[in-house]
Amino acid sequence: MGQPIIQEQRLPAPTATGSQERHTTGTTMSFILVADIGGTNARFGLVEIAGACATPPDFTAKHQHSLRCADYPSLDQMVHAYAEVAGVALPDFACFAIAGPIHNGRVRMTNLDWEFGIDELRDQLGMRALDVINDFAALAYATPHLKGDMLKPLVTGETDAEAPMLILGPGTGFGMAALVPCGDRWKIVPTEGGHTNFAPGNEREIAILQNLLKKQDHVSVETLICGKGLVRIYQALAEIDGVTVQNYEPADVAGKGQSGEDPLCREALELFCAMLGSAIGDRALCLGAQGGVYIGGGIAPKLADFIDGSDLVKRYQHKGPMSDYVGRIPLNIIMHDKSALIGTAAWLVDNTAELSA
């Protein structure tokens, strides 16, 4: 998520005229292939078209399997490996969420030495249509379909169905996208909100900003509110307090902070949550995100219990004369780790006439 969130690109095969049935584990059904492909692992699954077109739609992926990207020299070989492991035949239609930039029909993985053309991959897989969208765009497109324990509510608020939704959060970087209602459809609006300037909210955070500005000339939201950012907060606090800096990884700071084993890690984690709350509230105001705000990414679900006792919600709502305005906007953590599969399926069905008919 630290890479730019690129607008999704669609390159349908020119001969696509309808959905064909494929055989899966002895049963003849119509499926679409969905995948969430990161720099380390890729999760695949099949969504039944009949369920996807139901009311309400069911985008639950079956035959889910995760594969290690490093075990395969190319994406097409990994896709074929999934089909073999799952005991299925590849369907005619697919949508992949990719952790990396997409430009002019080509994809370059951010943390993996893979680069490919979308149309070339489609032909290699023998498919009639292949969509590739950014992983955070997929997460944004999933939000209208997330229910129950897929979400952890932090602020209940009031939802305006005609207002945009905001999806953002920390992981490897800080991703952000908006989902805007357009009639009976949704439009994904990619943003670069994670690269805006970091705004400190108290004297301790001012000191952290000053510490970092001695080392670099620009401190963004993503500089501090991401996995490595948690370590940067800890290191800055140690240097400010004259304490020996330990060689911690993000998981170390998070773990020692939650347990209270290291007081500076605890403070770093508390500040991380507070900074995140401020950043979310700022962006909710800028967008007018009265459709709801959703915290995605890999970090927030792991800190969900800690967030309950943190200042995240307080800082989210602390916006001077606009505090009541923000306080009415629902705020949720996305807890479902397969949300990107839901988003890719929803995107494919909504944007493929043969599937949505």
C-alpha positions as CSV (number, residue, x, y, z in Angstrom):
1,M,0.0,0.0,0.0
2,G,2.9,2.3,0.1
3,Q,2.9,2.5,-3.7
4,P,0.6,4.9,-5.6
5,I,-2.9,3.6,-5.8
6,I,-3.4,3.3,-9.5
7,Q,-6.7,3.6,-11.3
8,E,-7.9,0.1,-12.3
9,Q,-7.5,-0.8,-15.9
10,R,-9.8,-3.1,-17.9
11,L,-8.5,-5.0,-21.0
12,P,-11.3,-7.4,-22.1
13,A,-10.6,-10.0,-24.8
14,P,-12.3,-8.8,-28.0
15,T,-14.1,-12.1,-28.5
16,A,-15.8,-12.3,-25.1
17,T,-19.5,-13.0,-25.8
18,G,-20.7,-14.9,-22.8
19,S,-19.8,-17.0,-19.8
20,Q,-18.9,-20.6,-20.3
21,E,-19.3,-23.4,-17.8
22,R,-16.2,-25.0,-16.5
23,H,-15.8,-28.2,-14.5
24,T,-14.6,-27.8,-10.9
25,T,-14.1,-30.9,-8.6
26,G,-16.6,-32.9,-10.6
27,T,-19.4,-30.3,-10.5
28,T,-20.4,-28.2,-13.5
29,M,-20.9,-24.6,-12.5
30,S,-20.0,-21.1,-13.7
31,F,-17.3,-19.4,-11.7
32,I,-15.0,-16.4,-11.9
33,L,-11.4,-16.5,-10.6
34,V,-10.4,-13.9,-8.0
35,A,-7.0,-13.3,-6.4
36,D,-5.2,-11.0,-4.0
37,I,-1.6,-11.0,-5.0
38,G,0.9,-9.4,-2.6
39,G,4.7,-9.3,-2.6
40,T,4.9,-12.4,-0.4
41,N,1.7,-14.5,-0.7
42,A,-1.2,-14.7,-3.1
43,R,-4.7,-15.9,-2.2
44,F,-6.9,-17.4,-4.9
45,G,-10.5,-18.4,-4.9
46,L,-13.5,-19.0,-7.1
47,V,-16.8,-17.1,-6.9
48,E,-19.9,-18.7,-8.3
49,I,-21.6,-16.4,-10.8
50,A,-25.1,-17.4,-9.8
51,G,-24.4,-16.2,-6.2
52,A,-22.6,-13.1,-7.3
53,C,-25.7,-12.0,-9.3
54,A,-28.2,-12.8,-6.5
55,T,-29.9,-10.2,-4.3
56,P,-28.0,-9.5,-2.1
57,P,-25.0,-10.8,-4.0
58,D,-22.8,-13.5,-2.5
59,F,-19.1,-12.9,-3.3
60,T,-17.8,-15.7,-1.0
61,A,-14.9,-17.3,-2.7
62,K,-14.7,-21.1,-2.7
63,H,-11.7,-23.4,-3.2
64,Q,-9.5,-20.8,-1.5
65,H,-5.7,-21.5,-1.4
66,S,-2.7,-19.3,-0.6
67,L,0.6,-19.7,-2.4
68,R,4.0,-18.3,-1.8
69,C,5.0,-15.9,-4.7
70,A,8.7,-16.7,-4.3
71,D,8.0,-20.3,-5.2
72,Y,7.0,-19.4,-8.8
73,P,9.0,-17.6,-11.5
74,S,5.9,-15.9,-13.0
75,L,2.3,-15.1,-12.2
76,D,0.9,-17.3,-15.0
77,Q,2.7,-20.3,-13.6
78,M,1.4,-19.5,-10.1
79,V,-2.2,-19.3,-11.4
80,H,-1.8,-22.7,-13.1
81,A,-0.4,-24.1,-9.9
82,Y,-3.4,-22.8,-8.0
83,A,-5.7,-24.6,-10.5
84,E,-3.8,-27.8,-9.9
85,V,-3.8,-27.5,-6.1
86,A,-7.5,-26.7,-6.0
87,G,-8.4,-29.3,-8.5
88,V,-10.2,-26.9,-10.8
89,A,-10.1,-25.7,-14.3
90,L,-9.5,-22.0,-14.9
91,P,-12.7,-20.1,-15.8
92,D,-13.1,-17.6,-18.6
93,F,-13.2,-14.5,-16.4
94,A,-10.9,-13.3,-13.7
95,C,-10.0,-10.3,-11.6
96,F,-6.7,-9.9,-9.7
97,A,-5.9,-7.4,-7.0
98,I,-2.2,-6.5,-7.3
99,A,0.2,-4.8,-4.8
100,G,1.9,-2.6,-7.3
101,P,1.4,0.1,-9.9
102,I,-0.6,-0.4,-13.1
103,H,0.3,1.7,-16.2
104,N,-0.7,1.4,-19.8
105,G,-1.9,-2.2,-19.4
106,R,1.3,-3.3,-17.7
107,V,1.9,-4.3,-14.0
108,R,5.1,-4.1,-12.0
109,M,5.0,-5.8,-8.6
110,T,6.3,-3.6,-5.8
111,N,8.1,-6.2,-3.7
112,L,8.5,-8.9,-6.3
113,D,10.5,-9.2,-9.5
114,W,7.4,-9.7,-11.7
115,E,6.3,-7.5,-14.6
116,F,3.7,-8.4,-17.1
117,G,1.1,-7.2,-19.6
118,I,-2.5,-7.7,-18.7
119,D,-3.6,-8.8,-22.1
120,E,-0.5,-11.1,-22.5
121,L,-1.3,-12.7,-19.2
122,R,-5.0,-13.1,-20.2
123,D,-3.9,-15.0,-23.4
124,Q,-1.4,-17.1,-21.5
125,L,-4.2,-18.2,-19.1
126,G,-6.6,-18.9,-22.0
127,M,-9.2,-16.5,-20.6
128,R,-11.7,-14.3,-22.3
129,A,-11.4,-11.4,-20.0
130,L,-9.0,-10.4,-17.2
131,D,-9.2,-7.4,-15.0
132,V,-6.3,-6.2,-12.8
133,I,-6.9,-3.6,-10.1
134,N,-4.8,-2.2,-7.3
135,D,-5.1,-4.0,-4.0
136,F,-6.5,-1.0,-2.2
137,A,-9.0,-0.3,-4.9
138,A,-10.2,-3.9,-4.4
139,L,-10.5,-3.2,-0.7
140,A,-12.5,-0.1,-1.4
141,Y,-14.9,-1.9,-3.7
142,A,-15.5,-4.5,-1.1
143,T,-16.7,-2.2,1.6
144,P,-20.4,-2.1,0.6
145,H,-20.5,-5.9,1.0
146,L,-18.8,-6.2,4.4
147,K,-21.2,-7.1,7.2
148,G,-21.3,-8.4,10.7
149,D,-18.0,-9.6,12.2
150,M,-16.2,-8.5,9.0
151,L,-16.2,-5.1,10.6
152,K,-15.3,-3.7,14.1
153,P,-17.3,-0.5,14.8
154,L,-15.4,2.2,16.5
155,V,-18.0,5.0,15.9
156,T,-21.5,4.1,15.0
157,G,-22.6,7.5,13.7
158,E,-25.1,8.1,10.8
159,T,-24.5,7.0,7.2
160,D,-25.5,9.1,4.2
161,A,-26.1,6.8,1.3
162,E,-25.4,9.5,-1.2
163,A,-22.1,10.6,0.3
164,P,-18.6,9.1,-0.5
165,M,-17.0,6.5,1.6
166,L,-13.4,6.7,2.7
167,I,-11.1,3.6,2.9
168,L,-7.6,4.1,4.2
169,G,-5.1,2.7,6.6
170,P,-1.6,1.6,7.4
171,G,0.3,-1.5,6.2
172,T,3.6,-1.6,4.4
173,G,2.7,2.0,3.5
174,F,-0.4,4.1,4.0
175,G,-3.1,3.5,1.4
176,M,-6.2,5.6,0.7
177,A,-9.1,5.5,-1.7
178,A,-12.6,6.8,-1.9
179,L,-15.7,5.1,-3.1
180,V,-18.3,7.4,-4.6
181,P,-21.9,6.5,-5.4
182,C,-22.8,7.1,-9.0
183,G,-26.5,6.2,-9.4
184,D,-26.8,2.5,-8.8
185,R,-23.0,2.0,-9.2
186,W,-19.8,2.8,-7.5
187,K,-16.8,4.7,-8.7
188,I,-13.3,4.2,-7.1
189,V,-11.3,7.4,-6.7
190,P,-7.6,6.6,-6.1
191,T,-5.7,9.1,-4.0
192,E,-2.2,9.8,-2.8
193,G,-3.4,10.8,0.7
194,G,-0.6,8.9,2.5
195,H,2.0,11.2,1.0
196,T,0.6,14.4,2.4
197,N,2.5,16.2,5.2
198,F,2.3,14.8,8.7
199,A,0.5,17.1,11.1
200,P,1.6,16.7,14.8
201,G,-1.2,17.0,17.4
202,N,0.8,17.7,20.6
203,E,4.2,18.7,21.8
204,R,5.6,15.1,21.9
205,E,4.6,14.7,18.2
206,I,6.1,18.0,17.4
207,A,9.4,16.8,18.9
208,I,9.2,13.6,16.8
209,L,8.6,15.7,13.6
210,Q,11.6,17.9,14.5
211,N,13.7,14.8,15.1
212,L,12.8,13.4,11.7
213,L,13.3,16.7,9.9
214,K,17.0,16.6,10.9
215,K,17.3,13.5,8.8
216,Q,15.0,14.2,5.8
217,D,13.3,17.2,4.3
218,H,9.8,15.8,4.0
219,V,7.8,13.9,6.7
220,S,4.6,12.5,5.3
221,V,1.7,10.6,7.0
222,E,3.2,7.4,5.5
223,T,6.6,8.2,7.1
224,L,5.1,7.5,10.5
225,I,1.8,5.7,10.1
226,C,2.8,2.4,8.6
227,G,4.8,-0.7,9.7
228,K,8.2,0.9,9.5
229,G,6.7,4.2,10.7
230,L,6.0,2.5,14.1
231,V,9.7,1.8,14.4
232,R,10.5,5.4,13.4
233,I,8.3,6.7,16.2
234,Y,10.0,4.4,18.7
235,Q,13.5,5.4,17.4
236,A,12.7,9.1,17.6
237,L,11.4,8.8,21.1
238,A,14.5,7.0,22.2
239,E,16.8,9.6,20.7
240,I,14.7,12.5,22.2
241,D,14.9,10.8,25.6
242,G,18.5,9.8,25.3
243,V,17.8,6.1,25.5
244,T,19.7,3.5,23.6
245,V,17.9,2.6,20.4
246,Q,17.2,-1.1,20.1
247,N,17.2,-2.8,16.7
248,Y,13.4,-3.5,16.7
249,E,11.2,-4.6,13.8
250,P,7.6,-3.4,13.6
251,A,6.4,-6.6,15.2
252,D,8.7,-6.1,18.1
253,V,7.5,-2.5,18.8
254,A,3.9,-3.7,18.5
255,G,4.3,-6.7,20.7
256,K,6.4,-5.1,23.4
257,G,4.1,-2.1,23.3
258,Q,0.9,-4.1,23.8
259,S,2.4,-6.2,26.6
260,G,4.0,-3.1,28.3
261,E,7.4,-4.9,28.3
262,D,9.1,-1.8,26.9
263,P,7.7,1.6,28.0
264,L,9.0,3.4,24.9
265,C,7.4,0.8,22.6
266,R,4.2,1.4,24.6
267,E,4.3,5.1,24.1
268,A,5.2,4.6,20.4
269,L,2.2,2.4,19.9
270,E,-0.1,4.9,21.7
271,L,1.2,7.8,19.6
272,F,0.8,5.7,16.5
273,C,-2.9,5.1,17.2
274,A,-3.4,8.8,18.1
275,M,-1.7,9.9,14.9
276,L,-3.8,7.5,12.9
277,G,-6.9,8.9,14.4
278,S,-6.0,12.5,13.5
279,A,-5.0,11.5,10.0
280,I,-8.3,9.7,9.4
281,G,-10.4,12.6,10.8
282,D,-8.5,15.1,8.6
283,R,-9.2,13.1,5.5
284,A,-12.8,12.4,6.4
285,L,-13.3,16.2,6.6
286,C,-11.5,16.8,3.3
287,L,-13.6,14.2,1.5
288,G,-16.9,14.8,3.3
289,A,-17.0,11.1,3.9
290,Q,-20.4,10.9,5.4
291,G,-20.9,7.5,3.8
292,G,-18.6,6.1,6.4
293,V,-14.9,5.6,7.0
294,Y,-13.2,2.2,7.0
295,I,-9.7,1.5,8.3
296,G,-8.0,-1.2,6.1
297,G,-4.6,-2.6,5.8
298,G,-2.8,-5.3,7.7
299,I,-2.0,-3.4,10.9
300,A,-5.3,-2.2,12.4
301,P,-6.9,-5.6,12.8
302,K,-3.9,-6.8,14.8
303,L,-4.2,-3.8,17.0
304,A,-8.0,-3.8,17.4
305,D,-8.0,-4.5,21.1
306,F,-5.3,-2.0,21.8
307,I,-7.1,0.6,19.7
308,D,-10.2,0.3,22.0
309,G,-8.1,1.8,24.9
310,S,-6.2,4.3,22.7
311,D,-6.8,7.9,21.7
312,L,-7.6,7.0,18.1
313,V,-11.3,7.8,18.3
314,K,-10.7,10.9,20.4
315,R,-8.3,12.3,17.9
316,Y,-10.5,11.2,15.0
317,Q,-13.3,13.4,16.4
318,H,-11.1,16.3,17.7
319,K,-11.6,18.8,14.9
320,G,-12.5,22.0,16.7
321,P,-15.8,23.5,15.3
322,M,-16.1,20.4,13.0
323,S,-15.9,17.9,15.9
324,D,-19.7,17.2,15.8
325,Y,-19.5,16.8,12.0
326,V,-16.8,14.1,12.2
327,G,-18.3,12.6,15.3
328,R,-21.4,11.6,13.3
329,I,-19.4,9.8,10.6
330,P,-19.3,6.0,11.2
331,L,-15.8,4.6,11.7
332,N,-15.0,0.9,11.3
333,I,-12.0,-1.4,11.2
334,I,-12.0,-4.0,8.4
335,M,-11.4,-7.2,10.2
336,H,-12.0,-9.6,7.3
337,D,-8.6,-10.6,5.8
338,K,-10.2,-11.8,2.5
339,S,-11.9,-8.5,1.7
340,A,-9.8,-8.0,-1.4
341,L,-11.3,-11.2,-2.9
342,I,-14.8,-9.8,-2.3
343,G,-13.8,-6.5,-3.9
344,T,-12.3,-8.1,-7.0
345,A,-15.4,-10.3,-7.5
346,A,-17.7,-7.3,-7.1
347,W,-15.7,-5.2,-9.5
348,L,-15.6,-7.9,-12.1
349,V,-19.3,-8.6,-12.0
350,D,-20.3,-4.9,-11.9
351,N,-18.1,-4.1,-14.9
352,T,-18.7,-7.2,-17.1
353,A,-22.0,-7.2,-19.0
354,E,-21.8,-10.9,-19.6
355,L,-21.7,-11.5,-15.8
356,S,-24.1,-8.9,-14.5
357,A,-26.9,-9.7,-17.0
